[in-house]
Amino acid sequence: MESALTARDRVGVQDFVLLENHTSEAAFIENLRKRFKENLIYTYIGSVLVSVNPYKDLEIYTKNHMERYRGVNFYEVSPHVYAVSDNSYRSMRTEHKDQCILISGESGAGKTEASKKILQYYAVTCPASDQVETVKDRLLQSNPVLEAFGNAKTLRNDNSSRFGKYMDIQFDFKGAPVGGHILNYLLEKSRVVHQNHGERNFHIFYQLIEGGEEDLLRRLGLERNPQQYQYLVKGNCPKVSSINDRSDWKVVRKALSVIGFSEDEVEELLNIIASVLHLGNIQYGGEDSGNAYITTDTQIKYLARCTHGNTTPTTLSHPLNLEQASSARDALSKAVYGRTFTWLVNKINVSLAYMDETYKNASVIGLLDIYGFEVFQHNSFEQFCINYCNEKLQQLFIELTLKSEQDEYEAEGITWEPVQYFNNKIICDLVEEKFKGIISILDEECLRPGDASDITFLEKLENTVGGHAHLTTHKLADGKTRKVMGREEFRLLHYAGEVNYNVNGVLSCTHSLCVVHPQVMCMSDNKILTQCFDRAELKDSKRPETAATQFKTSLAKLMEILMSKEPSYVRCIKPNDAKQAGRFDDVLIRHQVKYLGLMENLRVRRAGFAYRRHYETFLQRYKSLCPETWPSWQGKLADGVSTLVKHLGYKPEEYKLGRSKIFIRFPKTLFATEDALETRKHSLGERVTYHMAWWRGILACRRAQRKRQAANTIRRFIKGFIYRHNERCPENEYFLDYVRYSFLMKLRRNLPKSVLDKSWPTAPTALIEASEQLRKLYMQNMVWGYCKRINPEWKHQLEQKMVASEIFKNKKDNYPQSVPKLFMGTRLNGEEINPKVLQSLGSEKMKYAVPVTKYDRKGYKARPRQLLLTSNCAVIVEEAKLKQRIDYAALKGISVSSLSDGVFVLHVPTEDKKQKGDVVLQSDHIIETLTKVAICADKANSININQGSITFTMGQGKEGIIDFTSGSELLVAKAKNGHLSVTAPRLNSR
Ligand SMILES: Nc1ncnc2c1ncn2[C@@H]1O[C@H](COP(=O)(O)OP(=O)(O)OP(=O)(O)O)[C@@H](O)[C@H]1O
């Protein structure tokens, strides 16, 4: 075990809570610097991971590294984003609690890279199957698509995400990723029409122009030259050395098809991208009346072609002046792009959605990759939203961190000591409170007809919340502050510091799209556009929601999602603005430490105890410092630790002993103990090294022995468990998983004491982990093995029950009734299969026999028959006669209703002259019968469960129909109007 404090990790401290002077920002930054210089880019603040972007590839993301972090405790290995990933995954699996990982930091700090690394970690280390591989691929491939449409080159980052992203990864009961869901926030739409100098539009525009096939570009009316397009020349940044648009185009095209976009959908999507470029090239001229008219006919032609618009006016439907016309055009471009982006995210979500009902209760790990605090020279509505979002996240952080601290104290039986911290709720309220919050005031001004303007908004702010301690304006500020504020600014005192926001343009930013545009867009034949601009929206007479309110609502939803999960944090820091490896810019980093609230994080974490460890870990490390505990302590662990710390001279205020852990208040106490350990090692010299090696050898032997003992205990436990359940089972269709889970749960509840007393493993968490490992190694085989030994039929039963569950669970009404019943090999109840029939089947092995009712083709008369399944075919027998033989290879499919009846249809090929059409049968053991057919014929995927009716072929090209209704107490099947009408009993009325 690599300890938390090995020589390499003594480069600074690997956990900031161990900093001697934890209130000093300088000491904090110095620690970051020391570690950064050694390529140690990760450091903890308790369980929060601080990550500094290395701007170079480090050899720390290999498969070997992933393995090193798999199933290992946080403090046993050096800090890493994999440790956070693994910890969340394990908590999700063992504590059955949804998790989320919140990644924040400023642009270019490495958030997206961190989230990709987490995703890759799960893709590599989680269990897999073919189906899971597809989901993993889609999860991974959603990245290049979202990056193409949502990322752009900015001055700060060549691949900057211009939207916030929250992604749920869903895991099934085996811990395999089976689905996902993405929520997007605040796409920077203004980039579509304007880019600052040295920046670019969204990547997709350049990728399409550089990489798109000749044919495609011709269809879209595009030229292979970005300089031709007004929307691509604003930033004057055509080429970026780190970006290869042509090869990125190929990656995106491939990703789109992996995710499941059809060729038509891709074409329509690209049509929209092209139409935005054409829109941007529309020029206006001024009429004598002062009204604008469109001067660029060709653009209009292309635009019409791309959007499949029926009509494309070259005159404006409302008279606008030149400036208004241009801004209406730009507003339309932004709206089209923004809504298409949302459509794209929804489409990806459909492809990531895991449909199987079985996993409705999937466990979830959420990844939030969202912009950190932003403070620029000029801060607009966008920064206001971003910083408001960060206030909310800080509030969540404080609430949840304090809560988890409090929970731990409680679990350990230590009295809670209140922590003094700044509660930023007051700022969140200032922004979001109903009627008197900043957003409400903004809404009011936005929707107020008449003379509302950015300045009236500012005035209203002054009148309504002017007296608030966290807000000031130029007019209200004192002389000193006024000097650094513009007249059109208001200042918020955020938890992380002061920010001046300029109100210029704030009203137009928050306004919803003018209704003229949706009308035009609704006329388009482009399916994506019609979905984006819903007609219903036009008819909706309610006041449209402003962008600020929409953001507030989506943020509230996000908080709800995060609140329901256990959070982990990754705080990313950018070391320099030049994107250079090895450069550590103090000023820039101090700025981020401040705005990420890291000192506040540390203060909260350090408010109680700086260091806590399980008794065993602590005793193991320091026992050589006390004669009574060296070389081994025989009594209770808590007594051993108590003896040890008393011997070391710890004062009562320096530490507390909990139920399973020691809590040390100050790092200096721990460091003194560490120093004592160093000295002790030296003074004992080589003999000790030898002695310790010898001792370690013995310990390892003992550990192995104890592991074997524990494995035996666990094995006995399972054996007993299965034995006890043998009486009552099978009562759960997921018996195997039920055994596994119950085993783990019982293990947690029952075993610790008994095993603990036998000294291995000593801590409950270690025990859970050990059991996880053991489960991986032994469980599958053991459970099968035991089932086999107790009752050889069991393994068979379990396999069949699982197939039945996969086909019918939540799909057919009488499935639950079948669960507690054993599946049988024959249902003939002593009836013999006629020897002549057996003879005619020759050497084919009989697998299943069941009495059935066959409905014949003439008037659906019901006749008793036997259905036999052999290894090769299904046979229908009437007394001594083999009436019909259906080879599995020829069985086209099986249809059954979703109700509680037992009627099913075996579909056979119509061209087969030997067959006289499909076979309509009824079995009293429908689930069992069809599961056997599915297994014998290997046709689990060919069973169709229908609502309402089944159509089948009667022979000679005629069609028959079976209608299903539910209602009567008994199963009734009778011919009615040429249909077979089946009334299935309502099971819940029984
Ligand atoms: N762990 C890492 N190892 C190597 N390089 C990294 C790492 N993290 C980030 N980088 C480099 O920094 C660049 C910027 O990182 P990233 O795009 O993740 O930043 P970001 O915080 O998501 O920024 P934005 O908010 O603008 O999207 C990456 O393109 C990559 O070159």
The ligand as a Gaussian input file, in Angstrom:
#p B3LYP/6-31G(d) Opt

LIG

0 1
 N       -5.091000      16.762000     -17.897000
 C       -4.624000      17.328000     -18.986000
 N       -3.530000      16.842000     -19.585000
 C       -3.033000      17.423000     -20.695000
 N       -3.561000      18.509000     -21.274000
 C       -4.664000      19.041000     -20.727000
 C       -5.258000      18.493000     -19.566000
 N       -6.321000      19.238000     -19.251000
 C       -6.403000      20.205000     -20.180000
 N       -5.407000      20.098000     -21.081000
 C       -5.151000      20.985000     -22.249000
 O       -5.828000      22.205000     -22.040000
 C       -6.755000      22.463000     -23.094000
 C       -8.005000      23.104000     -22.534000
 O       -8.688000      22.189000     -21.713000
 P      -10.274000      22.064000     -21.708000
 O      -10.814000      22.238000     -23.057000
 O      -10.598000      20.851000     -20.949000
 O      -10.639000      23.342000     -20.857000
 P      -12.050000      23.783000     -20.298000
 O      -11.868000      24.112000     -18.864000
 O      -13.072000      22.762000     -20.633000
 O      -12.295000      25.116000     -21.082000
 P      -13.640000      25.771000     -21.628000
 O      -14.405000      26.243000     -20.441000
 O      -13.159000      26.862000     -22.491000
 O      -14.334000      24.698000     -22.393000
 C       -7.026000      21.091000     -23.721000
 O       -7.365000      21.233000     -25.069000
 C       -5.694000      20.401000     -23.539000
 O       -4.793000      20.778000     -24.551000

